[in-house]
Amino acid sequence: MYKLYTRPGSGGFVIEAALALANAPFDQVDVPKTDRPDPAFLAISPLNQVPVLTLPDGSSITESAAICILLAERHPDAGLAPAADAPARADFLRWLAFMSSVLYPAILRFYYAHRYTADADGTKAVKQAAVAEMDRGFAVVDAALEGRDWVVGDRLSLADVYLVMLVAWHPDPAQARAAWPNIERIWSGLRQHPLMKKLNASHEMWPA
């Protein structure tokens, strides 16, 4: 059985969605935010970050995008991603990597600005630059979604859930919904998805 280390409002949102969509049973461990983390948790997550997924063989994997790819590979019948030989597979990998390397770090820089400057008065500039970077990245994704029903392929995939999770963290959700209509189209649909509504009840990613 899987074991998911997570906390409300974290990247564990997309992993919980993946496990649920795959009908994969798992134990959930809520990891509190603390400056004195459990050494046992640091052994599997050296940066003291969630999510972490412990696999049935006892090994553990960090990084939400990597976990998404692994679960899609281990549960191919769940349709979490296009099949490895499908034309849309390249797009899936591309956009998941783009979101995890461009959007996610910008969001972290906004909410944890103090980690990204040694200047006590520098957090404002860090936040401003972070918002500019996330806005640039979301605009790229929105443009790529023109004429598409989903981020990749012809059905829901973890790329859509990942995108919705990230845009829900935008510091100005109203601006995000107005600025990127193609992203909002997908987000609006998933806000009504029974699983997303259930997960939102515990994560509070957007107003119910």
Stockholm file with secondary structure:
# STOCKHOLM 1.0

chainA/1-208         MYKLYTRPGSGGFVIEAALALANAPFDQVDVPKTDRPDPAFLAISPLNQVPVLTLPDGSSITESAAICILLAERHPDAGLAPAADAPARADFLRWLAFMSSVLYPAILRFYYAHRYTADADGTKAVKQAAVAEMDRGFAVVDAALEGRDWVVGDRLSLADVYLVMLVAWHPDPAQARAAWPNIERIWSGLRQHPLMKKLNASHEMWPA
#=GR chainA/1-208 SS CEEEEECTTSTHHHHHHHHHHTTCCEEEEECCCCSSCCHHHHHHCTTCCSCEEECTTSCEEECHHHHHHHHHHHCGGGTSSCCTTSTTHHHHHHHHHHIIIIIHHHHHHHHTGGGGCSCTTCHHHHHHHHHHHHHHHHHHHHHHTTTCSSSSTTSCCHHHHHHHHHHHTCSCHHHHHHHCHHHHHHHHHHHTSHHHHHHHHHHCCSCC
#=GC SS_cons         CEEEEECTTSTHHHHHHHHHHTTCCEEEEECCCCSSCCHHHHHHCTTCCSCEEECTTSCEEECHHHHHHHHHHHCGGGTSSCCTTSTTHHHHHHHHHHIIIIIHHHHHHHHTGGGGCSCTTCHHHHHHHHHHHHHHHHHHHHHHTTTCSSSSTTSCCHHHHHHHHHHHTCSCHHHHHHHCHHHHHHHHHHHTSHHHHHHHHHHCCSCC
//
